[in-house]
Amino acid sequence: MPGGVIMAEPTFGVIADDFTGATDIGAMLVRGGMKVVLTIGPPVADFDFGDADAVVVALKTRSIPAPLAVTQSLSALKALRQVGVSRVQFKYCSTFDSTPDGNIGPVSDALATEMGSDLVVHIPALPINGRTVFKGHLFVGNALLNESGMENHPLNPMTDANLLRCLGAQLKGDVTLIDHVTLTTGADHVRAALAGSGGASHVIGDAIDEADLRVWADVLQDAVFFAGGAGLATPLAQRHSDSKGGVPAQPSDFGTALGGNTLILSGSCSKATLGQIEAFRKAGGAIRQIDPIAIEAGEVTVEAFAKWAGETLTDKPVLIHGSASPADVLRAQTELGEARAGEVIEGALSKLAAMLAPQPHVARIIVAGGETSGAVVSRLQIAALRIGSEIDPGVPWTLALDATGTPLIPIALKSGNFGGEDFFVRASLEDSL
């Protein structure tokens, strides 16, 4: 792959605001029949995408200052257009992680302007994972966003489920709604409603199930730019595959192709991940927890964790986590400062990844949490990922590649809220526990 000539020009591109979100949408595109390459940061000009239909660019812009997020996103867009991409989605989390300053509004505004789009349609819903939008309000399962646990997010606490208000606080332009009643009248009526949106520059689209997403795919299949979560990716990819008249691509099963054991590193503090850690514990998994206060004080070292993990991985999977309850997170943030507490966890877990990945008994790695995934990917110097089969909806196995295209290790990057309760048990090969 290094220095290769691009054999095919991908036509669809995604700019994702974190690494787990990038693998999430990559998996959904693969499910719809596309071949997908994910690059860490903008692709270099001579990168060989082979026969990829779509390119996903993974950035780490969700929680950085809005002007910097805009700059990095525009750089990614420029790179995508240089390799032939003509249609682009800005992908953010299906829980609409953001702050009153951004970054969803400012980034989508800037990308739309560059793409020549006067109206940005936002489809955050991901019904397969319980994220639905009704009357402009985001639900996680049966709970409103601000009652789902996301109100306790350590970086971007979400305290309002009304997406029109959330997005409107980040923008100078108006935000309007295409509600579910309009959606049920069909794609033609939705197009008419968009055309008569009254001068608004952004639209939130309701969607409560896969049928709604298929309507939105009909509406947006030729759009040069739109924004949202991963839910729309599969029906859009299916339309692409149908238009080619070929057999949809079959995903590779990178995660189970090798023997050895699984290293799991978790920095996510979501309810879902905490439940998955407990299920792994109950199944007999080997677990250690990192206390950032103890690490910072020198009471325990990363090297000690690595020694234990290296010995244990000869026989069974290992899970090392900085995941903690809201009370423990607050304790660490009070003691160390909000930013430093997160940095210690990310630094420790990424260092462990670098120390343990080369060991012969480590066959694959799972990382839980967007910020942690970004830190691990950077420390391992991963340049790109080939997207393979899904473990759970939105969480695929991938094959990590270095800058020369040489395979490194199978890796799964899991958004904190994704996966069933037994995710870590199943993904680490249950029969080895």
N, C-alpha and C positions, 0 to 999 in steps of 0.2 A: 503493500500500500504506500509506502513513503515515496513521494515524488511522482506518484502515478498520474495517469491521464484520466480525467473523469469520464467514465464510460456511459453514463446516463445522467441526465439533468433532473434532479427531483423537482417537482412542481409545487409541492406543499411544504411549508415550513412552520415551525412552532418556536416561539420565544417563551421559555418557561422561567418563572421567577425563583425557583429553587430546584435542587437536584432531584428530590423525591417526586416533586410534581412533574418533572421532565420524564422520569421513567414511567410514572403513572399514565401520562397521555401517550407515551410511546407504546405502552402495552395495549391501550385501547385502539390505537391505529393498527397495530399488528392483529388484534382480534378481528378487525374489519377487513383484513386481507392485504394490508400494505406491508412492504419491507421498509424497515426504519433503522436509521443510524442516528445515534444521539452523540453530540459533541459537547465536551466540557468547555464552555466558552465558545465564541465564534469560530467556525471552521476556518482552517488555513486555506489559502487559494488553491493549493495543489492536492488537497486531500481527495483520495479516490473513494467515492461513495458507492462504487460498484453499481448494482441494479436497484439501489434504494429509491423508493417512491417518495419518501418524506424524510426531512431532516429536522430533528429537535435540538435546539440549542439550550443547554442547561446553564442558567446564570444563578447568581446568589444575590438577588436584588430585592427580595421581599421586605427586608427589615432595615435596609440601609437608607441614608438620606435620599429624598425623592430626586433631587437634581442629578445625583450620581447614578441612580437607577435608570433615569431617562437616558443619560449618556451611554451607559453600557448596553441598554436595550436597542438604541439606535445603531450602535456599532454592530450588534448581532444582526439587525435587519440588513444593514449594508452588506455584510458577509453572505447572508442568505440570497440576496438578490444577485450577487456576483456569481453564484453557482446555479442560477437559473430559476430560483423559486419565484413564483408570481402571485401566490396566495399565502397569507400569513395569519396565524392565530397568536394572540398574546394569551398565554396560559397562566392562570393563577389558581390558588387553592379553592376547592369547592366549598370551603368554609369562609371564603372572602376575606382571608387574613389581611388586614390593612390597619392604618391609623387615620385620623382626621386629615393628615397631611399627604397621605398616599400609602402605597405607591400605585395602586390600581388605576386611579383616575389620571394622574400625570403621565404615566407610562403609556396607557392606551391612547390618550390624547396625542402624544408626540408621535407614536407609531402610525396612528390614523392620518395625521397630517402628512407624514412622509409618504404614505401609501396613496394619498389623494382621496381618502374616504371622509365624507362629510358627517357620517353617522356611524357610531360604534354600537353594535349590538352585543350585549353581554348575556351569555347563557352559563351561569355558574353551576347549574344543577348536575348532580351525578346520582341519579336514582338508584343505581345498582349498589351504591354504598350509603344509601339513606339520606342523601342531600337533595332536597327538593325545594322548589321556589313556587309559592302560591300567593297571589295578590302582592307580589314584590317582597314577600317575607321569606327568609331562608330558614328551613327546618333541617335539623340533624336527627334523623329518626322521627319520633313524635314530638320532639322538643324544639322550641324556637332556638335559634342560634345562641342567643344570650342566656339561655337556660340549659345549654347542652354540655357545659364544662369549658367551652371556649371563652367564657367570661373570665376564666382563670389562666388563660394562656400567658406564659411568662414574658413574651415579647410583644404580641399583638392581641391583647384582650379584646374580645368582641362583645360589646355590651348593648348592641342594637341589632335586631333581626331585620329591620326595614332597610333593604338594600338601596332604595331610592335615596333615603337620608344618608346612608353610609357613603355612597358614591358622590352624592351631591355636595357633601362637606369637603370633598377633595377637588372640586371642579368650579370653574367660572360659568360654564354652560349649564343648560337645563338637562334634567334626567326625567324620562317618561317611562311608562310601563306598557308592555303588550301582555295582557292578562290571559288567564286560562280560558275564559269565555271566548275571546278572539281566536285563540289557538285552536279550539275545537271546530272552528268554521273552516279550517283548511289553509293550506299554504298561500293560495291566491289572496285570501282575505288578510292574511298576515302581511304579505307584501304591500297590499294597499294601505294597511294601517301604518306600516313603516314609512311609506311615501308621504303620508299625511300626518307625520309625527309632530307637526306644529313648531318646527324650528329647533327642537331639542337636538343636542349633539350626542347624547347617549341614551340607550334604551336597555332596560332590564327586561328579560324575557322569562315569563313563568314556564315551568316544566315540572311535572310531578311523576312522569313515568317514561318508559322507553318510547311509547307511541308519540308523546309530545316531542321527544328529541328527534324522531324521524321527520316530523313536520318541520322543525327548525333546520334539519339537514337539507330538506327540499328548498327551504327559503334561502339558505346561506351557502349552498354548494358551489356557487360561482362568485361569492363575495371575495373581494381582494383582501379584506381585513375584517376580523371580528375578535371578540375576547370572551374569556370564560374558563370554566373548568374542563375536565377531560371527558365529560359525558357525551358531548357531541362528536367526539373523535371516531367512534365505531361506526355510526350510521354514515358519516361523511366518507370514511374509508371504504365502506361497502359500495357507495355510489361510484367511487373511483374505480374499484375493482370491476363493477358491473360495466362501466364505460369502456374498460379495456377488453372486456369479453374473455378474460382468461380465468384460470383457476387461482383463487386467492392463495397468497403465500402461506406456508405452514411454519409456525414458529419453531425455533430450535430449543431443545431442552438442555440448556447449559448447566443448570444447577445440579442435575442428578447424573451427569455424564461421567463423573469421576468418583473414586472411592474417597476414603478419608472422612474427616469430621468438619463440622460447621462452627465457625466463630461468629457469635452474635454480639454486636455492640449497639447499645441503645442510649440515646440521650433524650429521647422524647418523654415528656411528662403527661401525655394525654391519657384520658381514662382508658382508651382502647389498649394502648401499649402497657399501661400498668396491669391491666387484666391479663394480657398475654404473658407478661413476666411471671405473674402468679401461677398461671396455668403451666408454664414451663417448670417452675419450681415444684409444683404438685406432681408433675410427671417424672420427677427424679432428675431433672437437669442440674448441671453444675453451674452455680451462680455466685458472683461476687458483685457488691455494690461499691461504687466510688463515691466517697464523701468529699466534695470540693474543699471544705474547710480543713479536713485532715490532710489532703494533698498539699494545699497551700501552706500549711503549718509544717510540712515535712514529716508528719507523723507516720505517713505511709507513702510508698513510692510507686510510680508506674512500673518500674522494673520488677517490683515484688508481684504485682498483678500479672505481669508477663511471664514470670517464672512459673507461677501457679498454673496459668492458662496453658503454657507450653507443655507442661507435664500432663495435665488433665486431658488435653486434646488428643493424646495418643489413644485414649479409650472411648471418649464420648464428646458430644458437643459442649460448648462453653458459652455462657452468656455473662457479659460484663456490662453493667449499666450505671448511669448517673441519673436515671429516671427516679423521680421522687414525688411524694404527695405535695399538694399546694402548700401545706404548712412547712414542710422541710425545704421546699424551694424558697419560700419567704425567709426562712432562717438563714439559708446560705446567702441570699441576696442582701439581707440586712448586715451580715457579718463581713461579706467581701465586696458588696456593691453588685448591682444587677448585671452589669456588663462583665465584670470579672468572674462572677460565679459561672456564667455560661462559658466563658473562655477557658476556665480550668477544666470543665467537663469535656469540652470539645478537644482541647489540647491533649488531655489524657487518653481519650478514646482513639483519636487519630494516631497518636504515638504508638498505642497498642496495636493498631492495624498494621503500621509499618514494621513493628518488631515481629509480629506473629505471621503475617501473610507469607513470608518466604519459607516458613517451617513446613516440613514434608507432610505432616499430619493435617494441615489446614487445607481443605479442598475447596472451600467456598466461604464467603463472608456475607452476613446480613447486617445492614445498618438501619436503625430506626430513628427517624427524626430528620427534618430537613436541614437544620443547621449542622447537626452531627454528620450527616451524609456529605455535605459540602466540605467539611473539614477532613473527612477520611479520604474522599476523592482527591482533594488537593495534596494531601500528605503522600498518597500512593502514586501521585503523578499520572493519574488516569486522564487520557486525552479524549477518549471516545468510548461508547458502549454499543454493542450490537444487541438489540432487544430480542429476547426469546419468549418462552412460554410463561404464563402467569402462575404464580403460587395462589394468589387470591386476586379478585378484581382490582386492577390498578397497580398491582405489585408483581412485576415480572422478574424472572431471572435474566441477567444480562451477562455478556462476556466483556470484561474490561480490556481495553487496548491502550498501549502506550503511544507516544507521539510518532513512532515509526509504524504503528499498526500491529505490533507484536502482542499476542494475547498475554494477559497478566493472570487473571483469576476470575472465576464466576462470582458475581456479586449481585445482591438484591438491595435496593434502596427503598425503604418503606416509609411512607408518610405516617406520622404518629397516629392518626385516627383510622388508618386502614387496617384491614385484615380481621379474620375471625379470632375468637378468643384463643383457639389452639394454634394460631399462626406459627409461632416459634417452634412448637412441637412438630407440626407437619413439615415445616420448611427445613428443619434440621435433621430430617430423616428419622421418623418416629421409632423405627425398629432399632436404632442405635442407642436409644435412651434406656 
